[in-house]
Amino acid sequence: MNIGQRIAQARGFNRLTQGQLADALSVTVQTVSNWERGRRMPDADSIRQLCVIMHISADWLLGLSDEAGLK
């Protein structure tokens, strides 16, 4: 599973739309969509924010761990 698939999975677990996640991150819906489709990669600050907002570990998001840390 790649980072985009993990973002989509965590977003679904947290019951967030792409729009809600985009608003929380102060990015566009298109940005979130591009991440989830693998067209773009989030920068380091966005990765940190994704982890905080969706209660996931950076290691899981980056594919370094199978332990999501989802709460």
GROMACS elastic network, one bead per residue, 0.5 to 0.9 nm:
[ bonds ]
;  ai    aj funct       b0    kb
    1     4     6  0.81293   500
    1     5     6  0.60111   500
    1     6     6  0.67342   500
    1    63     6  0.74616   500
    2     5     6  0.53730   500
    2     6     6  0.63087   500
    2     7     6  0.87867   500
    2    36     6  0.89331   500
    2    38     6  0.78850   500
    2    61     6  0.83642   500
    2    62     6  0.77439   500
    2    63     6  0.69670   500
    3     7     6  0.61402   500
    3     8     6  0.86397   500
    3    35     6  0.77426   500
    3    36     6  0.74408   500
    3    38     6  0.75975   500
    3    41     6  0.79980   500
    3    60     6  0.88584   500
    3    61     6  0.58659   500
    3    62     6  0.58713   500
    3    63     6  0.69737   500
    4     7     6  0.50917   500
    4     8     6  0.62758   500
    4     9     6  0.85858   500
    4    32     6  0.88475   500
    4    33     6  0.86911   500
    4    34     6  0.81950   500
    4    35     6  0.51696   500
    4    37     6  0.59339   500
    4    38     6  0.54464   500
    4    39     6  0.87350   500
    4    40     6  0.87112   500
    4    41     6  0.79529   500
    4    61     6  0.87428   500
    5     8     6  0.50991   500
    5     9     6  0.60719   500
    5    10     6  0.86012   500
    5    35     6  0.86173   500
    5    36     6  0.57916   500
    5    37     6  0.75979   500
    5    38     6  0.81317   500
    6    10     6  0.60410   500
    6    11     6  0.83522   500
    6    36     6  0.79440   500
    6    60     6  0.80759   500
    6    61     6  0.59743   500
    6    62     6  0.83714   500
    6    63     6  0.84205   500
    7    10     6  0.52489   500
    7    11     6  0.59842   500
    7    12     6  0.85492   500
    7    32     6  0.86647   500
    7    35     6  0.77438   500
    7    36     6  0.62723   500
    7    50     6  0.80042   500
    7    54     6  0.89563   500
    7    61     6  0.71023   500
    8    11     6  0.50354   500
    8    12     6  0.61443   500
    8    13     6  0.86198   500
    8    18     6  0.86109   500
    8    32     6  0.89815   500
    8    33     6  0.89902   500
    8    35     6  0.88445   500
    8    36     6  0.59108   500
    9    12     6  0.51482   500
    9    13     6  0.62101   500
    9    14     6  0.86648   500
   10    14     6  0.61558   500
   10    15     6  0.84830   500
   10    16     6  0.87980   500
   10    54     6  0.64816   500
   10    55     6  0.85063   500
   10    56     6  0.75383   500
   10    61     6  0.88800   500
   10    68     6  0.86226   500
   10    70     6  0.78118   500
   11    14     6  0.51205   500
   11    15     6  0.60656   500
   11    16     6  0.52950   500
   11    17     6  0.71216   500
   11    18     6  0.77520   500
   11    21     6  0.75577   500
   11    54     6  0.68838   500
   12    16     6  0.60927   500
   12    17     6  0.76865   500
   13    16     6  0.78577   500
   13    54     6  0.85087   500
   13    70     6  0.82404   500
   14    54     6  0.63973   500
   14    55     6  0.86494   500
   14    70     6  0.88557   500
   16    19     6  0.78471   500
   16    20     6  0.57973   500
   16    21     6  0.61950   500
   17    20     6  0.51198   500
   17    21     6  0.62790   500
   17    22     6  0.84436   500
   18    21     6  0.51961   500
   18    22     6  0.59674   500
   18    23     6  0.85797   500
   18    28     6  0.89347   500
   18    29     6  0.58504   500
   18    30     6  0.86210   500
   18    32     6  0.62911   500
   18    33     6  0.71007   500
   19    23     6  0.61118   500
   19    24     6  0.86072   500
   19    28     6  0.76253   500
   19    29     6  0.53219   500
   19    30     6  0.89975   500
   19    32     6  0.82303   500
   20    23     6  0.51431   500
   20    24     6  0.62499   500
   20    25     6  0.86781   500
   20    29     6  0.84972   500
   21    24     6  0.50835   500
   21    25     6  0.62105   500
   21    26     6  0.84553   500
   21    27     6  0.84564   500
   21    29     6  0.80082   500
   21    32     6  0.76075   500
   21    50     6  0.84900   500
   21    53     6  0.83160   500
   21    54     6  0.89836   500
   22    25     6  0.51246   500
   22    26     6  0.58233   500
   22    28     6  0.54451   500
   22    29     6  0.53515   500
   22    30     6  0.84929   500
   22    31     6  0.76059   500
   22    32     6  0.62562   500
   23    27     6  0.63464   500
   23    28     6  0.73478   500
   23    29     6  0.80846   500
   24    27     6  0.79304   500
   24    49     6  0.87191   500
   24    53     6  0.76641   500
   25    28     6  0.85511   500
   25    46     6  0.71964   500
   25    49     6  0.68351   500
   25    50     6  0.75996   500
   25    53     6  0.84695   500
   27    30     6  0.82280   500
   27    31     6  0.63736   500
   27    32     6  0.75462   500
   28    31     6  0.51705   500
   28    32     6  0.67778   500
   28    33     6  0.87355   500
   29    32     6  0.52213   500
   29    33     6  0.61351   500
   29    34     6  0.85691   500
   30    34     6  0.59970   500
   30    35     6  0.85860   500
   31    34     6  0.50778   500
   31    35     6  0.62889   500
   31    36     6  0.87035   500
   31    40     6  0.78118   500
   31    42     6  0.86020   500
   32    35     6  0.51258   500
   32    36     6  0.62355   500
   32    37     6  0.86302   500
   32    40     6  0.89475   500
   32    42     6  0.86635   500
   33    36     6  0.51235   500
   33    37     6  0.61062   500
   33    38     6  0.85354   500
   33    39     6  0.84891   500
   33    40     6  0.89558   500
   34    37     6  0.51239   500
   34    38     6  0.60620   500
   34    40     6  0.53991   500
   34    41     6  0.79068   500
   35    38     6  0.51521   500
   35    39     6  0.60221   500
   35    40     6  0.50173   500
   35    41     6  0.55266   500
   35    42     6  0.65734   500
   36    39     6  0.76949   500
   36    40     6  0.82387   500
   36    41     6  0.87976   500
   37    40     6  0.77981   500
   38    41     6  0.69290   500
   42    45     6  0.79425   500
   42    46     6  0.55882   500
   42    47     6  0.60642   500
   43    46     6  0.52859   500
   43    47     6  0.62342   500
   43    48     6  0.87887   500
   44    47     6  0.50838   500
   44    48     6  0.63280   500
   44    49     6  0.87240   500
   45    48     6  0.50928   500
   45    49     6  0.62370   500
   45    50     6  0.85827   500
   46    50     6  0.59524   500
   46    51     6  0.85369   500
   47    50     6  0.50356   500
   47    51     6  0.62489   500
   47    52     6  0.87416   500
   47    58     6  0.71086   500
   47    61     6  0.80660   500
   47    62     6  0.88514   500
   48    51     6  0.52583   500
   48    52     6  0.63973   500
   48    53     6  0.87150   500
   48    58     6  0.71787   500
   49    52     6  0.51253   500
   49    53     6  0.59725   500
   49    54     6  0.83558   500
   50    53     6  0.52483   500
   50    54     6  0.58752   500
   50    55     6  0.79248   500
   50    56     6  0.77382   500
   50    58     6  0.85800   500
   50    61     6  0.88588   500
   51    54     6  0.54200   500
   51    55     6  0.54041   500
   51    57     6  0.58193   500
   51    58     6  0.60917   500
   51    61     6  0.77844   500
   52    55     6  0.52140   500
   52    56     6  0.68983   500
   52    57     6  0.83837   500
   53    56     6  0.81096   500
   54    70     6  0.76475   500
   54    71     6  0.87235   500
   55    68     6  0.86253   500
   55    69     6  0.67682   500
   55    70     6  0.56138   500
   55    71     6  0.63065   500
   56    59     6  0.85784   500
   56    60     6  0.71143   500
   56    61     6  0.71836   500
   56    67     6  0.88537   500
   56    68     6  0.55413   500
   56    70     6  0.52028   500
   56    71     6  0.78048   500
   57    60     6  0.53157   500
   57    61     6  0.63428   500
   57    62     6  0.86976   500
   57    65     6  0.86392   500
   57    67     6  0.77775   500
   57    68     6  0.58145   500
   57    69     6  0.55152   500
   57    70     6  0.78602   500
   58    62     6  0.60269   500
   58    63     6  0.84492   500
   58    64     6  0.83105   500
   58    65     6  0.88019   500
   58    68     6  0.84862   500
   59    62     6  0.52512   500
   59    63     6  0.61301   500
   59    65     6  0.53534   500
   59    66     6  0.83010   500
   59    67     6  0.80778   500
   59    68     6  0.79380   500
   60    63     6  0.50212   500
   60    64     6  0.56640   500
   60    66     6  0.58578   500
   60    67     6  0.59263   500
   60    68     6  0.50203   500
   60    69     6  0.77108   500
   61    64     6  0.75992   500
   61    65     6  0.80659   500
   61    68     6  0.73872   500
   62    65     6  0.78379   500
   63    66     6  0.71759   500
   64    67     6  0.89373   500
   65    68     6  0.73346   500
   67    70     6  0.82789   500
   68    71     6  0.88597   500
